Amino acid sequence: AGQISSASHISPQFPSHRAITLPADGSLYSAMSSVEGHSGSIRRTFGSQKLLKTENVWLLNPQFAGASIIPSSEKYKEEIYFFFSEFNKTARVDEEPYRARIGRICMVDEGGVKNLMADSWTTFLKARVMCGAGNTQQQYNNLKQAVVLTAQDKRAGVLYGLFSNAWGRTVICAYSIEDIDQAFSTSKLKGYSGQLTGTRPGTVTAENQNNVKTLGVMRYHPEIEDVIRPVGVAPLDLPSDDQITHTVADIVRAVNEEHYSVLYLGTEQGKILKVLHTSEDVFIISQYSLFHNEGPVLNMAIDTQKGHLYVATAMEVQRLPLADCGRYGDTCRECILSRDPYCGWDKSRRKCVAIPPLRRTSPREVFVQSNTSVFLPCPVHSFHATYRWEKDNCIKNYPCLFSGDFCVLGPVVDTPLKEGVFRCMATEDGFKVEVISFRLVNDGRLLAASLAFTLGPSLLLAMATLWLH
């Protein structure tokens, strides 16, 4: 699945919590918001590594909205992003006096040299985050909450930010973690025009940063020039005027093996919006009114292990199933049209049900050309079972033609094999299991490099025996 990070409470202007803490690899990282007598800081406050902090001039009265570990397949490249709004000292009279930021530190950072930044981060960089339509005046500069979904070992994923403007209107902007990483890795440093030699300031390296000139540049130029802009340039186009007070998110693998982002948005009126976000659009799956006393949603938490969403107002706490599939009617069409990736149609029980974990095999990709015939083999483990092929859950199902120790799905007049996920299902004594699955992808590659063959069934099965065992 993914890692999820979010702030915990929302007030009308800034998060009410003064500190955000994040445990990671035996260390504890803390972000202190600016309060009277304290300028705000990002620190490593516990652990076997050196305890480090931001320098006072790097942050301008920050108000923190969240933090998240950004994983990497190379352990030394793991980072932590901090999300906050800070004072904008260059704001004009008609501008809001704060700006949204992302700050980044490297987890292997051990500070500078004895006389220069010995107790400070040497990898800290920050960037401005824009949420609005292009460069127009309609910008949302107050970052109230941040939620990050990432893969387990890849620096990829999505950041969802909850923003408000000077009039209190709220929107959600989505950002690519890959875009953010690219900006931190390549952008020029704001205000620095000199030549850079050696390791770039702020670069994450396996060895500690100890170049005095690089540290000097880093100390006085912690901000990058590139501005982080949302995917699609503008905020998510939510078909709702409700003011959002809190959000959480989850990564869901649907029956078609694709991963989808699901957002849960709590509103000022105490409603919950369940929203599907894809690269193409935003779709409200469901809307809930859970509370007896109307009031703003103050907190939400997802328990992915038990499959529940917990929602709290000042007066009540409610629990909601993530896979609330029974609300989508009693037909396959209604189940599929809900577009809820937690749910799928169970043909044997004839109802919309939660997709059980570990129910599926991992589909083997088959690259095909549009003018070829494809045969998909399914190993027969029991001749007492009934074997059938299914495509994309309940949209189509096809018979399995027996040939020796396999049953085969092949093209016939009314069964063209087009792109999608095909699953071989075996049913015996009322129990249904998935035996094998294939994902057909039409990308013009030569079939000789794929798992499917355009040869006759007998040769196909002989070849299949080799790679299925």
N, C-alpha and C positions, 0 to 999 in steps of 0.2 A: 504494500500500500504506500503510504507516504508519511512524512513528518508534518505535523501541524503545529503552528505556533500562533498564538493570538494574545492580545491584551485581555484584561479581565473585567474592566468596569468602565462605563462611559458617563461623563458628566456633560452638561450642555456645552462647555467650551473645550476642556482638555481632559484626558484621563485623570481620574481622581487619585490613582495610586502614585506615590512618590518614587517608587523604585520598581524595576523589573529585574528579576533574577532568572538565570538560566544555567542549570548544571550541565556540564559537558566533560567527558573523559576525566572524571575525578576532580575537576576544577569548578569553581563557581564564578560566573560573570554577572555583574550588576550594573544597571544603568539607573542613575539617580537623576530625577527631574529637578529642574531649578525651583527652589523654594527660597523664602526669605533667609538670607544669610548663607546660602549655598548656591554656587553657580551651575551645578549640574556636572555629571561626569560619567564615563564608562570605565569600569574597573574589572580586573580579575582580583577577587577578594578572598579566594581560598583555593588551596591545592598545592601540589608539589612544584609546579612551575613558578617562575618569578611573578610576584604580584605587581601588576602594572596599572596605569591610569592614563586618561587623556590629559593633555595640558590645558590649562585654564582658558587660553585664547582660542582653542579649537571649537568650542561649543558656546553658543550665545543664548543663554537662558532656555535650554532645551526642555521640552515636555515629551516624554517617551510614550510611544503607543504600541510597542511590541519588539520582539527580538526573535531570531531564528537561526539555527545552525544550517549552513549551506554545505552539504556533504560533497565529497569528491572520491573518486576511485583511488586517488593518491592521497594517503592520510595526511601528509604534511600540508596539503593544499586546502584542507577544510577551513572554513571561515565562519564568522558570525556576522549577520547583518542586524543593525539596530535601526529602528524606525522612529522618527520623532519630528516635531515641529520646533522651530527655533526663531528667535527674534530677528527680524529683517531690518538691520540698521540703515539700509539705503532706501527704505520704502518712501514713496512719494505720499503726498497728502491724501490722494485718492486710492492708495493701495493698502491692503491689509498688512499689519505690522509683523507678520510671521510667514515662514516658508516651510514647506515639507522637505524632509531630508531622509536619505539613507546613509548610515555610517557603517563602515566595514573594518573589521580587524581579523588578523590571521591567528588561529588558535595556537600555532607553534611559536608565536612571537615571544622573545625573551628580553626585550628592551634594547636600549642603545649601549653606548660605551660609557666609561666611568664619568667623564666630564660632560657628556652630552646625551640627554634623554635616557639616562641610566634606568629610571623608573617609569618611563613612558612607552606607549606603543610606538613601534617603528613601522607598522603596517596600516595605521589608521588613515582612511580616506573618507570623504563624505561627498555626496552628490545631491543636487537639487532634484526633487520629484515634482513633475507637473501633472495636474489632473484637471482637464478642461478641454475645450474644443480649440485645438491649434494654439495660436498666440493671442487669442482674443482676451478681452478683459474678464470674461466669465471663467475665472480660474477658482479652484477649490484648494486653498493653501493650508488648511488646518487638518493634518493627518490625525484622526482620532483613534484608529485601530488598524492593525496590520495582521494578515493571516497568510501564511506561506505553505504551499504544497510542493514537495520536492520528491524526486525519486530517491531510493535509498542510498545510492552510491554515485550519483551523477549530479553535476552542477547544472541542473535543468529543472524547470518547474514554473510555477506561477505565483506571483504576489498579488493578493487582493488588498487594496487599501480603502478604508472608509474615511471619506473626506467631508468637511463641511466648509461653507463660505461664511462671509461676514453676516449674512442674513439667516444663518442657521439651516440652510438647505443642505441635504446630505446626498452623496452619490458614491458609487463604487467604481474604482478604476482598477484594471488588471494590467500587470506588467510581466514581461518575460524575464525569468531569472538569467537566462542566457544573454539577453540584451544588457542587463545590469552588470553581469560579470565582464562582458566585452567592454563596457564603458570604463569600469575600474581598471581594466588591464591595458587599455590603449589611449585613453583620453589625455590631453594636455592638462597640466596643473594650472589652475586659475591664478593669474597674476605673475606667473613665472615665464620669462622669455629667454632665459639663458640656455646654454647647451648642456645636455645631460649625457654624462659618460658613465659607463659601468651599469650597475643594477638600477633599474628605474625606481624612484621613490615610491614606497608603498607596495612594492612587489612582494608576493608571497614566495619565499624561498625555503629550501630544506635547511639551510644554515642561517644563523642569526645575522641580521643586518648590522654591519659595523663600519661602513664607509662614512667617514666624517662629513664629506661634502654632501653625500646623498642624505644623510640625517639632517643636515642644515637646511636643505631644500624642503625636506619633508616637514620639518618643524614649523616653517613659516608659510607653507603652501599646502594645507591639508585638503583643499577642495579641488575637485576636477571640473574642467570646463563643460564637459558633456552634460546635458540635461536628460534625465530619465523620463521618457514619455510613455503613455499607456499603449497597450496593444489596441490597434484600431483608432489611435489618436484621441478618441473621446471616451467619456465614462460609459459604463455598460448601459445599454438602452433598456431599462427596466420599465415594463408597462404598468407602473404603479407610482402614485404621487405620495405614498406614505413615507414619512421621515424615518430613516434607519438609525437605530441606536446601538445595535450590536450585530456581529456576524461571526460565523464559524464556517469551516469548509471541510470537504472530504473528497478523497480520490476513490472512485468506484469503477471496478471492472465489470462491464456489462456482458450479456450473453454473446455479443459479437466480438468479444475479446478486446474491445477498445476500452481505454481508460477515459473517464469523464470527471469533470469537476462539478460537484454539487455544493451550492452555497445555501446556507440557512440564514435568512435576514430577519432580525427582530425589529419591530417598529415601535414608534411612539405610542401607538394605540394598543400595543400588546399582541399584535398579530405576528405570525411566523410565515415567511414566504420561503418555499423550497424551490430553488432555482437551478436549472441546468445551464452550464456555461460551456459552449463549444467554440471552436475557431470560427464557426459560421454565424452563430446567433446566441441569444439569451432567451430562455423559455421558462416561464413559471409553471412548475409541475403541479404544485399544490399550495393552498393557502389555509392556515389554521387560525382559529380563534379559541385559545385554550383556557382563558382565564375568566373567572367569575367577576373579578373587579378589574375594570379597564385601567391600564397603566403601562408606562414604557417598559420594554424588555431591557433589563439591566445586565444580564449575564446569560451565556449559553455555553454548554460543554458537550462534546461528542465522545461517547464511549463506543469505539469501533469494535471492541472485543465482544460486547454484549448486544451491540446493535441499537443503542438508544441515544436520543438527544435530550438533554436536560435544559430546561428554560426557566428563568427566574425573573419575576418582577419584585417590587418592594414588598408585596403582600403574599405572593404564592410561588411555588415551584411545581412545574409539571414535567412529566416524562413522555416522550413521543418515540415510537419505533422509527428507525431510519428507513426500514423497508415496510412502509404502511401500504401494502399491496392490495388489501381487500377493498379499498375505496375506489378502485378503478373499474368496477363493474364485473360482469361474469362472462365476458366473451374475450377471445384472443385479440380481436381488433381493438377493443377498449384498453386492454392491458398494454398492447404495443404503442397505441397512440398516446398513452400517458407520458411516454418518453422518460419514465423513471428507471434509471440504470440499476437500481437495487432489485427490480422486479422482473419476472419472466412468466410466460404462460406454461403451465403444467398440463399437457394434453391428457394424461391418464386421469388426473383429478379434475380436469376441466375448470381450473381456477387460476387466478393471477397470484403468484406466490413469490416469496423472497428467494433469491438465487442463493442456494446453499454454498458455503465456502468449500473449496477443494472439490467441487462437483465435476469440474471439467478437466480434460486433458489439455496439454499445451499444443495448440494447432501447429502442424508442420506446414510451412509456407510452400505453395506450389505456384511457380511463375508460368503463366500460360500465354499463348498467342490466341487472338480472337478466331483464327481459322483452323484451330486444331481440335482434336477429340481427346478427352481426358478420361482415364479410368482410375477410380480411387479404390484401393484394396482395404478390407477390414478383416483382421484375423478372427476366425471362428474358434472360440474357446469351449463352447458347449453347444451340442447339436439339439439340446432341449430348449434353448433360448430362441426367442424371436428377434431377428435383426432387421432394423430399418435405418435409413439415413434421414437426417433432418438438416435443413438449411436455415441459418439465421433464426434459431429458436423455433417459432411455430409457423413461420410464413409458408414453408413447403416441407413435405416429407415424401421420401421416395423408397421404393422396395430395394432390397438387397439381393442380388443374383448370385447364387452359390456356385463356386468353382473350386473344388478340392477343399483345402483348409481355409479358404477365404470366401467372403461374399463381396461382391463388387458393385460399385456405383459407376455406371457408364452412361454416355449420352444416348437417348432414344428420341423418338419424334417429339414427345411431349415433355422431355426432361433435358433441356439444354443446361449444361453446367457453366454457369456464369460466376462472376466474382462473388465471394462471400465465404462464410465459414460452414463447412459440411461436417456433421458429426455422425458417427456410427453408434447407434444405441442398441443395447441388448436387453431384452426383458425376459425374466424367468421367475416363476412363482410370485409374480406381483412386484418383483424388484427390478428397477431399471437402472442400468449403469452405462456410462459412456466408455466405449472401447478405444476409439481413436478419432482424431479430428484433423481436418486439413483446411487451410485458408487459401483459396484460389485468388491469385493476384494477376491481373492482366497488365504487364508492363513491357511486353515485346521481347523479353529475353528468350534465348534458345532453350528449348525444353530439355536438351541433353544435360543441362546443368541443374535441373530441377528434380523433384521427387516423383513427378508424374511422367508417363511415357505415352507416346502416340502409337506404340506398337500394339500387337494383338493381345488379348487377355491372357493367353497362356504364357507368353514371354513376360508380360507385365507381372504376373504372379510369381514367376520364377525369380525375377529381379527383386520384387517386393520382399520375398522371403529373406533375401540377404540383409536388407536394411531394417527389417522389422524385428529381427532377432538380436 
